[in-house]
Amino acid sequence: MDLPLKRQNTATRIWIAAGVTDMRRGFQGLAAQVQTALEQHPYSGHVFVFRGRRGDMVKVLWFDGDGLCLFQKRLERGRFI
């Protein structure tokens, strides 16, 4: 059975938050930072990237049309520049 694919927004932008972010923040804290620091709407479908203080971790916040998704990547070696 084939499921219909959701239409993807071709105007999606990737926003990278300058500076460091408290990596203890979750969905609501990062969504609030999107609104205040980036002056964007967290439910816009754009991708928002946040970097931790040590530089070994990033979090990505994205609204997929059904709800917010929060992805986290931690490097074993090296740093995100």
N, CA, C and O atoms as a CHARMM CRD file, in Angstrom:
* protein
*
  324
    1    1 MET  N      0.84000  -1.17800   0.00000 PROA 1      0.00000
    2    1 MET  CA     0.00000   0.00000   0.00000 PROA 1      0.00000
    3    1 MET  C      0.88500   1.24000   0.00000 PROA 1      0.00000
    4    1 MET  O      1.73600   1.39500   0.87600 PROA 1      0.00000
    5    2 ASP  N      0.69400   2.10000  -0.95100 PROA 2      0.00000
    6    2 ASP  CA     1.46100   3.33800  -1.03300 PROA 2      0.00000
    7    2 ASP  C      0.75300   4.42900  -0.25600 PROA 2      0.00000
    8    2 ASP  O     -0.45100   4.63900  -0.41000 PROA 2      0.00000
    9    3 LEU  N      1.51100   5.12100   0.57900 PROA 3      0.00000
   10    3 LEU  CA     0.97200   6.24900   1.32600 PROA 3      0.00000
   11    3 LEU  C      1.28600   7.53400   0.58300 PROA 3      0.00000
   12    3 LEU  O      2.37200   7.66800   0.01800 PROA 3      0.00000
   13    4 PRO  N      0.36200   8.47900   0.57100 PROA 4      0.00000
   14    4 PRO  CA     0.65100   9.74400  -0.10100 PROA 4      0.00000
   15    4 PRO  C      1.73900  10.50300   0.65400 PROA 4      0.00000
   16    4 PRO  O      1.74600  10.53800   1.88400 PROA 4      0.00000
   17    5 LEU  N      2.64500  11.10100  -0.08800 PROA 5      0.00000
   18    5 LEU  CA     3.71300  11.88200   0.52300 PROA 5      0.00000
   19    5 LEU  C      3.20400  13.26900   0.86400 PROA 5      0.00000
   20    5 LEU  O      2.39000  13.84500   0.14200 PROA 5      0.00000
   21    6 LYS  N      3.70000  13.80000   1.98600 PROA 6      0.00000
   22    6 LYS  CA     3.34900  15.17100   2.33900 PROA 6      0.00000
   23    6 LYS  C      4.11800  16.12400   1.43700 PROA 6      0.00000
   24    6 LYS  O      5.27700  15.88500   1.09900 PROA 6      0.00000
   25    7 ARG  N      3.47500  17.16800   1.06900 PROA 7      0.00000
   26    7 ARG  CA     4.11300  18.17800   0.23300 PROA 7      0.00000
   27    7 ARG  C      5.16500  18.91500   1.06000 PROA 7      0.00000
   28    7 ARG  O      4.86900  19.41600   2.14500 PROA 7      0.00000
   29    8 GLN  N      6.37200  18.97700   0.55200 PROA 8      0.00000
   30    8 GLN  CA     7.46000  19.64600   1.25400 PROA 8      0.00000
   31    8 GLN  C      7.52300  21.11300   0.84700 PROA 8      0.00000
   32    8 GLN  O      7.28600  21.46500  -0.30900 PROA 8      0.00000
   33    9 ASN  N      7.84200  21.94500   1.80400 PROA 9      0.00000
   34    9 ASN  CA     7.99200  23.37200   1.56000 PROA 9      0.00000
   35    9 ASN  C      9.34500  23.60500   0.89000 PROA 9      0.00000
   36    9 ASN  O     10.38400  23.33100   1.49000 PROA 9      0.00000
   37   10 THR  N      9.34500  24.10200  -0.33400 PROA 10     0.00000
   38   10 THR  CA    10.59700  24.32300  -1.05200 PROA 10     0.00000
   39   10 THR  C     11.29000  25.60100  -0.60800 PROA 10     0.00000
   40   10 THR  O     12.43400  25.84500  -0.99200 PROA 10     0.00000
   41   11 ALA  N     10.62500  26.41700   0.18700 PROA 11     0.00000
   42   11 ALA  CA    11.22000  27.66600   0.66500 PROA 11     0.00000
   43   11 ALA  C     11.76500  27.52300   2.08300 PROA 11     0.00000
   44   11 ALA  O     11.92300  28.52700   2.77800 PROA 11     0.00000
   45   12 THR  N     12.05200  26.32100   2.51900 PROA 12     0.00000
   46   12 THR  CA    12.57100  26.09400   3.86500 PROA 12     0.00000
   47   12 THR  C     13.95000  26.71200   4.00200 PROA 12     0.00000
   48   12 THR  O     14.80300  26.54500   3.13100 PROA 12     0.00000
   49   13 ARG  N     14.16500  27.42100   5.09200 PROA 13     0.00000
   50   13 ARG  CA    15.45700  28.03600   5.39000 PROA 13     0.00000
   51   13 ARG  C     16.07500  27.35000   6.59900 PROA 13     0.00000
   52   13 ARG  O     15.37500  26.77500   7.43300 PROA 13     0.00000
   53   14 ILE  N     17.38700  27.42200   6.67700 PROA 14     0.00000
   54   14 ILE  CA    18.10900  26.90400   7.83300 PROA 14     0.00000
   55   14 ILE  C     18.66900  28.09900   8.58800 PROA 14     0.00000
   56   14 ILE  O     19.45900  28.87700   8.05400 PROA 14     0.00000
   57   15 TRP  N     18.24600  28.22900   9.83900 PROA 15     0.00000
   58   15 TRP  CA    18.69100  29.32500  10.69800 PROA 15     0.00000
   59   15 TRP  C     19.67900  28.77300  11.71200 PROA 15     0.00000
   60   15 TRP  O     19.38200  27.78900  12.38900 PROA 15     0.00000
   61   16 ILE  N     20.84700  29.39000  11.82700 PROA 16     0.00000
   62   16 ILE  CA    21.85100  28.98000  12.80400 PROA 16     0.00000
   63   16 ILE  C     21.93900  30.07400  13.85100 PROA 16     0.00000
   64   16 ILE  O     22.27600  31.21700  13.54100 PROA 16     0.00000
   65   17 ALA  N     21.63400  29.71700  15.09800 PROA 17     0.00000
   66   17 ALA  CA    21.66800  30.68800  16.18500 PROA 17     0.00000
   67   17 ALA  C     23.12200  31.01900  16.50700 PROA 17     0.00000
   68   17 ALA  O     23.91800  30.12100  16.78200 PROA 17     0.00000
   69   18 ALA  N     23.47100  32.30900  16.47400 PROA 18     0.00000
   70   18 ALA  CA    24.83000  32.74200  16.79100 PROA 18     0.00000
   71   18 ALA  C     25.06700  32.60400  18.30200 PROA 18     0.00000
   72   18 ALA  O     24.14600  32.75300  19.10500 PROA 18     0.00000
   73   19 GLY  N     26.30700  32.32000  18.66200 PROA 19     0.00000
   74   19 GLY  CA    26.63900  32.19000  20.07200 PROA 19     0.00000
   75   19 GLY  C     26.34300  30.79900  20.57700 PROA 19     0.00000
   76   19 GLY  O     26.14700  29.86500  19.79900 PROA 19     0.00000
   77   20 VAL  N     26.31200  30.67300  21.89300 PROA 20     0.00000
   78   20 VAL  CA    26.07400  29.36400  22.50200 PROA 20     0.00000
   79   20 VAL  C     24.66900  29.30800  23.08500 PROA 20     0.00000
   80   20 VAL  O     24.07300  30.33100  23.42400 PROA 20     0.00000
   81   21 THR  N     24.16100  28.09700  23.19100 PROA 21     0.00000
   82   21 THR  CA    22.82100  27.85000  23.71700 PROA 21     0.00000
   83   21 THR  C     22.92500  26.87900  24.87500 PROA 21     0.00000
   84   21 THR  O     23.73100  25.94900  24.84700 PROA 21     0.00000
   85   22 ASP  N     22.11100  27.09400  25.88700 PROA 22     0.00000
   86   22 ASP  CA    22.02600  26.16400  27.01100 PROA 22     0.00000
   87   22 ASP  C     21.41400  24.86400  26.49700 PROA 22     0.00000
   88   22 ASP  O     20.23500  24.83400  26.14400 PROA 22     0.00000
   89   23 MET  N     22.19700  23.79800  26.45200 PROA 23     0.00000
   90   23 MET  CA    21.74000  22.53200  25.88300 PROA 23     0.00000
   91   23 MET  C     20.76000  21.78400  26.79200 PROA 23     0.00000
   92   23 MET  O     20.27600  20.71500  26.42300 PROA 23     0.00000
   93   24 ARG  N     20.46800  22.32400  27.95500 PROA 24     0.00000
   94   24 ARG  CA    19.43000  21.73400  28.80700 PROA 24     0.00000
   95   24 ARG  C     18.04000  22.10800  28.30200 PROA 24     0.00000
   96   24 ARG  O     17.04800  21.51900  28.73100 PROA 24     0.00000
   97   25 ARG  N     17.95900  23.07800  27.39800 PROA 25     0.00000
   98   25 ARG  CA    16.66200  23.50000  26.86200 PROA 25     0.00000
   99   25 ARG  C     16.05300  22.41600  25.99900 PROA 25     0.00000
  100   25 ARG  O     16.74700  21.68300  25.29500 PROA 25     0.00000
  101   26 GLY  N     14.74300  22.33700  26.07400 PROA 26     0.00000
  102   26 GLY  CA    13.99600  21.37000  25.27700 PROA 26     0.00000
  103   26 GLY  C     13.14900  22.08600  24.24300 PROA 26     0.00000
  104   26 GLY  O     13.49100  23.17600  23.78500 PROA 26     0.00000
  105   27 PHE  N     12.04000  21.45700  23.88200 PROA 27     0.00000
  106   27 PHE  CA    11.15600  21.99800  22.85000 PROA 27     0.00000
  107   27 PHE  C     10.74200  23.44000  23.14700 PROA 27     0.00000
  108   27 PHE  O     10.94500  24.33100  22.32100 PROA 27     0.00000
  109   28 GLN  N     10.16900  23.66400  24.31300 PROA 28     0.00000
  110   28 GLN  CA     9.60600  24.98300  24.63600 PROA 28     0.00000
  111   28 GLN  C     10.68800  26.04800  24.77800 PROA 28     0.00000
  112   28 GLN  O     10.51600  27.16900  24.30000 PROA 28     0.00000
  113   29 GLY  N     11.79700  25.71200  25.42800 PROA 29     0.00000
  114   29 GLY  CA    12.87500  26.68100  25.61200 PROA 29     0.00000
  115   29 GLY  C     13.51500  27.09500  24.30100 PROA 29     0.00000
  116   29 GLY  O     13.80100  28.27400  24.09200 PROA 29     0.00000
  117   30 LEU  N     13.74200  26.13500  23.41800 PROA 30     0.00000
  118   30 LEU  CA    14.32900  26.46100  22.11800 PROA 30     0.00000
  119   30 LEU  C     13.33000  27.20400  21.23200 PROA 30     0.00000
  120   30 LEU  O     13.71300  28.10200  20.48200 PROA 30     0.00000
  121   31 ALA  N     12.05900  26.83400  21.31700 PROA 31     0.00000
  122   31 ALA  CA    11.03200  27.55700  20.54600 PROA 31     0.00000
  123   31 ALA  C     10.95400  29.01200  21.01300 PROA 31     0.00000
  124   31 ALA  O     10.78500  29.91700  20.19500 PROA 31     0.00000
  125   32 ALA  N     11.07400  29.23900  22.32100 PROA 32     0.00000
  126   32 ALA  CA    11.07600  30.60900  22.84600 PROA 32     0.00000
  127   32 ALA  C     12.29700  31.37700  22.35900 PROA 32     0.00000
  128   32 ALA  O     12.20100  32.56700  22.06000 PROA 32     0.00000
  129   33 GLN  N     13.44200  30.71000  22.27500 PROA 33     0.00000
  130   33 GLN  CA    14.65300  31.35900  21.77300 PROA 33     0.00000
  131   33 GLN  C     14.52000  31.71200  20.28900 PROA 33     0.00000
  132   33 GLN  O     15.02500  32.74500  19.84800 PROA 33     0.00000
  133   34 VAL  N     13.84500  30.86100  19.52700 PROA 34     0.00000
  134   34 VAL  CA    13.59300  31.16200  18.12200 PROA 34     0.00000
  135   34 VAL  C     12.78800  32.45500  18.01600 PROA 34     0.00000
  136   34 VAL  O     13.08100  33.30400  17.17400 PROA 34     0.00000
  137   35 GLN  N     11.77800  32.60400  18.86600 PROA 35     0.00000
  138   35 GLN  CA    10.92100  33.78400  18.80800 PROA 35     0.00000
  139   35 GLN  C     11.64500  35.04500  19.26800 PROA 35     0.00000
  140   35 GLN  O     11.49200  36.09900  18.65100 PROA 35     0.00000
  141   36 THR  N     12.43000  34.95600  20.34200 PROA 36     0.00000
  142   36 THR  CA    13.05300  36.16000  20.89400 PROA 36     0.00000
  143   36 THR  C     14.36400  36.51600  20.21400 PROA 36     0.00000
  144   36 THR  O     14.54600  37.66100  19.80000 PROA 36     0.00000
  145   37 ALA  N     15.27800  35.56900  20.09000 PROA 37     0.00000
  146   37 ALA  CA    16.60700  35.86800  19.55100 PROA 37     0.00000
  147   37 ALA  C     16.61300  35.95200  18.02500 PROA 37     0.00000
  148   37 ALA  O     17.22600  36.85500  17.45600 PROA 37     0.00000
  149   38 LEU  N     15.94200  35.02400  17.36800 PROA 38     0.00000
  150   38 LEU  CA    15.94800  35.00200  15.90800 PROA 38     0.00000
  151   38 LEU  C     14.77200  35.76100  15.29600 PROA 38     0.00000
  152   38 LEU  O     14.75600  36.03600  14.09600 PROA 38     0.00000
  153   39 GLU  N     13.78500  36.09600  16.13400 PROA 39     0.00000
  154   39 GLU  CA    12.58300  36.79500  15.69300 PROA 39     0.00000
  155   39 GLU  C     11.89000  36.06100  14.54100 PROA 39     0.00000
  156   39 GLU  O     11.48000  36.66300  13.54900 PROA 39     0.00000
  157   40 GLN  N     11.77300  34.74400  14.70700 PROA 40     0.00000
  158   40 GLN  CA    11.10900  33.89600  13.72200 PROA 40     0.00000
  159   40 GLN  C     10.01200  33.09900  14.41200 PROA 40     0.00000
  160   40 GLN  O      9.92200  33.09200  15.64000 PROA 40     0.00000
  161   41 HSD  N      9.19000  32.43900  13.63600 PROA 41     0.00000
  162   41 HSD  CA     8.10900  31.62100  14.17400 PROA 41     0.00000
  163   41 HSD  C      8.57100  30.17000  14.17100 PROA 41     0.00000
  164   41 HSD  O      8.89300  29.63900  13.10800 PROA 41     0.00000
  165   42 PRO  N      8.61600  29.50000  15.34900 PROA 42     0.00000
  166   42 PRO  CA     9.13600  28.13100  15.40600 PROA 42     0.00000
  167   42 PRO  C      8.30200  27.11200  14.63200 PROA 42     0.00000
  168   42 PRO  O      8.79700  26.02900  14.32100 PROA 42     0.00000
  169   43 TYR  N      7.05300  27.43500  14.31800 PROA 43     0.00000
  170   43 TYR  CA     6.17900  26.51800  13.58900 PROA 43     0.00000
  171   43 TYR  C      6.11200  26.84500  12.09500 PROA 43     0.00000
  172   43 TYR  O      5.15300  26.47500  11.41800 PROA 43     0.00000
  173   44 SER  N      7.13200  27.53900  11.58700 PROA 44     0.00000
  174   44 SER  CA     7.14900  27.97700  10.19200 PROA 44     0.00000
  175   44 SER  C      7.58300  26.88300   9.22000 PROA 44     0.00000
  176   44 SER  O      7.35800  26.99900   8.01500 PROA 44     0.00000
  177   45 GLY  N      8.20100  25.82500   9.73500 PROA 45     0.00000
  178   45 GLY  CA     8.73300  24.78600   8.86600 PROA 45     0.00000
  179   45 GLY  C     10.20500  24.97600   8.56100 PROA 45     0.00000
  180   45 GLY  O     10.83100  24.12200   7.93300 PROA 45     0.00000
  181   46 HSD  N     10.76700  26.10900   9.01200 PROA 46     0.00000
  182   46 HSD  CA    12.19700  26.33500   8.84400 PROA 46     0.00000
  183   46 HSD  C     12.95000  25.46800   9.85600 PROA 46     0.00000
  184   46 HSD  O     12.36200  24.96500  10.81300 PROA 46     0.00000
  185   47 VAL  N     14.24100  25.30100   9.63500 PROA 47     0.00000
  186   47 VAL  CA    15.09900  24.48800  10.49500 PROA 47     0.00000
  187   47 VAL  C     15.95200  25.44500  11.33000 PROA 47     0.00000
  188   47 VAL  O     16.56400  26.36800  10.79300 PROA 47     0.00000
  189   48 PHE  N     15.98700  25.21600  12.65200 PROA 48     0.00000
  190   48 PHE  CA    16.73100  26.08000  13.56700 PROA 48     0.00000
  191   48 PHE  C     17.80700  25.24400  14.26100 PROA 48     0.00000
  192   48 PHE  O     17.51200  24.21000  14.86000 PROA 48     0.00000
  193   49 VAL  N     19.06200  25.70600  14.17200 PROA 49     0.00000
  194   49 VAL  CA    20.20600  24.95300  14.69500 PROA 49     0.00000
  195   49 VAL  C     20.82900  25.73300  15.85000 PROA 49     0.00000
  196   49 VAL  O     21.05100  26.94000  15.75300 PROA 49     0.00000
  197   50 PHE  N     21.10700  25.02400  16.94500 PROA 50     0.00000
  198   50 PHE  CA    21.68600  25.62100  18.14300 PROA 50     0.00000
  199   50 PHE  C     22.93800  24.84100  18.53400 PROA 50     0.00000
  200   50 PHE  O     22.95600  23.61300  18.44700 PROA 50     0.00000
  201   51 ARG  N     23.98400  25.54600  18.96300 PROA 51     0.00000
  202   51 ARG  CA    25.26300  24.94100  19.32700 PROA 51     0.00000
  203   51 ARG  C     25.49500  25.07700  20.82000 PROA 51     0.00000
  204   51 ARG  O     25.17400  26.10900  21.41000 PROA 51     0.00000
  205   52 GLY  N     26.05400  24.03800  21.43700 PROA 52     0.00000
  206   52 GLY  CA    26.38000  24.05600  22.85100 PROA 52     0.00000
  207   52 GLY  C     27.67000  24.80600  23.13300 PROA 52     0.00000
  208   52 GLY  O     28.42300  25.11600  22.21000 PROA 52     0.00000
  209   53 ARG  N     27.93200  25.09900  24.39700 PROA 53     0.00000
  210   53 ARG  CA    29.10300  25.86600  24.80200 PROA 53     0.00000
  211   53 ARG  C     30.41500  25.18500  24.42900 PROA 53     0.00000
  212   53 ARG  O     31.32900  25.83800  23.92500 PROA 53     0.00000
  213   54 ARG  N     30.51800  23.88400  24.67100 PROA 54     0.00000
  214   54 ARG  CA    31.75900  23.16800  24.37600 PROA 54     0.00000
  215   54 ARG  C     31.95200  22.94100  22.87800 PROA 54     0.00000
  216   54 ARG  O     33.06500  22.66100  22.43100 PROA 54     0.00000
  217   55 GLY  N     30.89000  23.06000  22.11300 PROA 55     0.00000
  218   55 GLY  CA    30.99400  22.90600  20.67200 PROA 55     0.00000
  219   55 GLY  C     30.89600  21.47600  20.19600 PROA 55     0.00000
  220   55 GLY  O     31.03000  21.21200  19.00100 PROA 55     0.00000
  221   56 ASP  N     30.66300  20.53600  21.11900 PROA 56     0.00000
  222   56 ASP  CA    30.57100  19.13300  20.70400 PROA 56     0.00000
  223   56 ASP  C     29.13400  18.67800  20.47900 PROA 56     0.00000
  224   56 ASP  O     28.89000  17.51000  20.17600 PROA 56     0.00000
  225   57 MET  N     28.17900  19.60400  20.62600 PROA 57     0.00000
  226   57 MET  CA    26.77700  19.22500  20.50700 PROA 57     0.00000
  227   57 MET  C     25.98500  20.30500  19.77100 PROA 57     0.00000
  228   57 MET  O     26.21500  21.50000  19.95700 PROA 57     0.00000
  229   58 VAL  N     25.05100  19.86100  18.93400 PROA 58     0.00000
  230   58 VAL  CA    24.08000  20.76400  18.31500 PROA 58     0.00000
  231   58 VAL  C     22.69000  20.16900  18.50900 PROA 58     0.00000
  232   58 VAL  O     22.52100  18.95300  18.59700 PROA 58     0.00000
  233   59 LYS  N     21.70900  21.05000  18.57300 PROA 59     0.00000
  234   59 LYS  CA    20.30900  20.64500  18.58300 PROA 59     0.00000
  235   59 LYS  C     19.63200  21.32200  17.40700 PROA 59     0.00000
  236   59 LYS  O     19.92900  22.46900  17.07200 PROA 59     0.00000
  237   60 VAL  N     18.72100  20.59300  16.78800 PROA 60     0.00000
  238   60 VAL  CA    17.99800  21.08700  15.61800 PROA 60     0.00000
  239   60 VAL  C     16.50800  21.01700  15.93100 PROA 60     0.00000
  240   60 VAL  O     15.98800  19.96600  16.30600 PROA 60     0.00000
  241   61 LEU  N     15.83300  22.14600  15.77300 PROA 61     0.00000
  242   61 LEU  CA    14.39400  22.23500  16.00000 PROA 61     0.00000
  243   61 LEU  C     13.71300  22.45000  14.66100 PROA 61     0.00000
  244   61 LEU  O     14.11000  23.31500  13.88000 PROA 61     0.00000
  245   62 TRP  N     12.66600  21.64300  14.40000 PROA 62     0.00000
  246   62 TRP  CA    11.97200  21.70400  13.11100 PROA 62     0.00000
  247   62 TRP  C     10.52200  21.30300  13.30700 PROA 62     0.00000
  248   62 TRP  O     10.22800  20.35000  14.02800 PROA 62     0.00000
  249   63 PHE  N      9.61900  22.02600  12.66800 PROA 63     0.00000
  250   63 PHE  CA     8.19900  21.69500  12.66400 PROA 63     0.00000
  251   63 PHE  C      7.88900  20.96700  11.37200 PROA 63     0.00000
  252   63 PHE  O      8.07100  21.52500  10.29000 PROA 63     0.00000
  253   64 ASP  N      7.41900  19.71600  11.46800 PROA 64     0.00000
  254   64 ASP  CA     7.19100  18.88700  10.28100 PROA 64     0.00000
  255   64 ASP  C      5.75400  18.93500   9.77200 PROA 64     0.00000
  256   64 ASP  O      5.40100  18.19800   8.85200 PROA 64     0.00000
  257   65 GLY  N      4.93200  19.78400  10.35200 PROA 65     0.00000
  258   65 GLY  CA     3.53800  19.87600   9.93500 PROA 65     0.00000
  259   65 GLY  C      2.60500  19.22500  10.94000 PROA 65     0.00000
  260   65 GLY  O      1.43300  19.58900  11.02800 PROA 65     0.00000
  261   66 ASP  N      3.12200  18.25700  11.70200 PROA 66     0.00000
  262   66 ASP  CA     2.33000  17.59500  12.74000 PROA 66     0.00000
  263   66 ASP  C      2.72300  18.04100  14.14300 PROA 66     0.00000
  264   66 ASP  O      1.88900  18.05700  15.04800 PROA 66     0.00000
  265   67 GLY  N      3.97800  18.40100  14.32200 PROA 67     0.00000
  266   67 GLY  CA     4.47900  18.80800  15.62300 PROA 67     0.00000
  267   67 GLY  C      5.95500  19.14400  15.52900 PROA 67     0.00000
  268   67 GLY  O      6.58700  18.94800  14.49100 PROA 67     0.00000
  269   68 LEU  N      6.49800  19.65600  16.63200 PROA 68     0.00000
  270   68 LEU  CA     7.91700  19.99500  16.65800 PROA 68     0.00000
  271   68 LEU  C      8.75900  18.73600  16.76600 PROA 68     0.00000
  272   68 LEU  O      8.40700  17.79200  17.47300 PROA 68     0.00000
  273   69 CYS  N      9.87800  18.74000  16.05300 PROA 69     0.00000
  274   69 CYS  CA    10.87000  17.66400  16.12900 PROA 69     0.00000
  275   69 CYS  C     12.13400  18.26200  16.71300 PROA 69     0.00000
  276   69 CYS  O     12.53500  19.36400  16.34000 PROA 69     0.00000
  277   70 LEU  N     12.76100  17.54200  17.62300 PROA 70     0.00000
  278   70 LEU  CA    14.00300  17.99300  18.23200 PROA 70     0.00000
  279   70 LEU  C     15.05000  16.91400  18.01100 PROA 70     0.00000
  280   70 LEU  O     14.92400  15.79500  18.50700 PROA 70     0.00000
  281   71 PHE  N     16.08600  17.27000  17.25700 PROA 71     0.00000
  282   71 PHE  CA    17.18100  16.35200  16.96600 PROA 71     0.00000
  283   71 PHE  C     18.41900  16.83800  17.70000 PROA 71     0.00000
  284   71 PHE  O     18.64600  18.04100  17.83200 PROA 71     0.00000
  285   72 GLN  N     19.20900  15.90000  18.17000 PROA 72     0.00000
  286   72 GLN  CA    20.43200  16.24100  18.88200 PROA 72     0.00000
  287   72 GLN  C     21.57300  15.40800  18.33100 PROA 72     0.00000
  288   72 GLN  O     21.42200  14.21000  18.09200 PROA 72     0.00000
  289   73 LYS  N     22.72500  16.05300  18.13000 PROA 73     0.00000
  290   73 LYS  CA    23.91000  15.35700  17.64400 PROA 73     0.00000
  291   73 LYS  C     25.07100  15.72900  18.55500 PROA 73     0.00000
  292   73 LYS  O     25.34300  16.90800  18.78000 PROA 73     0.00000
  293   74 ARG  N     25.76000  14.70400  19.08400 PROA 74     0.00000
  294   74 ARG  CA    26.93700  14.93100  19.92300 PROA 74     0.00000
  295   74 ARG  C     28.11400  14.22500  19.28600 PROA 74     0.00000
  296   74 ARG  O     28.02700  13.04600  18.94200 PROA 74     0.00000
  297   75 LEU  N     29.20900  14.93900  19.12900 PROA 75     0.00000
  298   75 LEU  CA    30.41700  14.37200  18.54600 PROA 75     0.00000
  299   75 LEU  C     31.26000  13.70000  19.62200 PROA 75     0.00000
  300   75 LEU  O     31.41200  14.24300  20.71700 PROA 75     0.00000
  301   76 GLU  N     31.79900  12.54700  19.33000 PROA 76     0.00000
  302   76 GLU  CA    32.71600  11.87000  20.25300 PROA 76     0.00000
  303   76 GLU  C     34.08400  12.55200  20.23600 PROA 76     0.00000
  304   76 GLU  O     34.76400  12.63100  21.25900 PROA 76     0.00000
  305   77 ARG  N     34.47300  13.03900  19.06600 PROA 77     0.00000
  306   77 ARG  CA    35.73500  13.78100  18.91700 PROA 77     0.00000
  307   77 ARG  C     35.47400  14.98200  18.04900 PROA 77     0.00000
  308   77 ARG  O     34.61600  14.94300  17.16600 PROA 77     0.00000
  309   78 GLY  N     36.20100  16.04400  18.28800 PROA 78     0.00000
  310   78 GLY  CA    36.06900  17.25100  17.48200 PROA 78     0.00000
  311   78 GLY  C     34.97700  18.17100  17.98100 PROA 78     0.00000
  312   78 GLY  O     34.34700  17.92600  19.01000 PROA 78     0.00000
  313   79 ARG  N     34.76900  19.23800  17.22300 PROA 79     0.00000
  314   79 ARG  CA    33.78000  20.25200  17.60100 PROA 79     0.00000
  315   79 ARG  C     33.06800  20.77200  16.36200 PROA 79     0.00000
  316   79 ARG  O     33.60000  20.72700  15.25300 PROA 79     0.00000
  317   80 PHE  N     31.86600  21.26300  16.57500 PROA 80     0.00000
  318   80 PHE  CA    31.16200  21.99500  15.53300 PROA 80     0.00000
  319   80 PHE  C     31.68900  23.43700  15.57100 PROA 80     0.00000
  320   80 PHE  O     31.67700  24.07800  16.62200 PROA 80     0.00000
  321   81 ILE  N     32.13700  23.92500  14.45500 PROA 81     0.00000
  322   81 ILE  CA    32.71300  25.26600  14.39700 PROA 81     0.00000
  323   81 ILE  C     31.61400  26.26200  14.06200 PROA 81     0.00000
  324   81 ILE  O     31.87700  27.46100  13.96200 PROA 81     0.00000
